[in-house]
């Protein structure tokens, strides 16, 4: 059976909710992203591929060699290779996709979504939060980057352990449309403070009822948890700062309404075993009417991160996806 036919047949049964449209005026890049999602999840593969640039870079972060859809894929042929790997390992007929929201600015679009399915080999069900970073050029998708809860994925596909994300992203909605320039300035300020290690200053930017969620399987990394209120936020900051060695200076940011998304890379070291890790890193801020951060959501390649906290794990050449 050909790729187009197989893909179309499986997607007809999938549970898809492509929501998250912004009430305000959309960017052209978001329109392109929306068209791609609509075509992809209706099983229209030619339509989806028409949204892609010939020099596309499609990146699905995760430990190389574990699953065939982890890696960097180039051009439309590369996208088809990734899709075939997905079809061979994942029941798309049982696929769940719920798009939470977009943040779009200029040629960049960031999306947050809940995805789930069944691993073909093990039969294990899973549902997890995904982050997509999309760059559009000349009305075509030039790059598409995926960060997901890799620990949950690997458990389902390789170990047959079902799992569902414990800390789901909430779309914190407000009636007022905030000043995007102000939101961006505050987000930049917070991120610079994080990079410089001035942890005590972060508290000045967050609301009293702030919620911080770090994706992953509880217990695999010390700071994977949900934290509510300023006191718990302080506890989280105290836990995570000793683990951070460096945050990449170059980062992309997309802001919309009361939301700001930052995508970069994090270099860290476990304080318990002194083992290093280097992972893609997304931090999302959602602001209240007073321009205070009310929700913080953090995603990275949490399987790779967790290896730094396991005494028995060994980093081997080629086992981790190169990020530079």
PyMOL commands that set and color helices and strands:
alter all, ss='L'
color gray80, all
select helices_A, chain A and resi 3-11+28-41+45-50+75-89+92-94+150-159+180-196+199-205+229-241+302-307
alter helices_A, ss='H'
color red, helices_A
select strands_A, chain A and resi 15-17+52-60+71-74+96-105+108-118+125-137+140-148+163-164+206-214+226-228+244-247+252-256+259-269+276-287+293-300
alter strands_A, ss='S'
color yellow, strands_A
deselect
rebuild
show_as cartoon
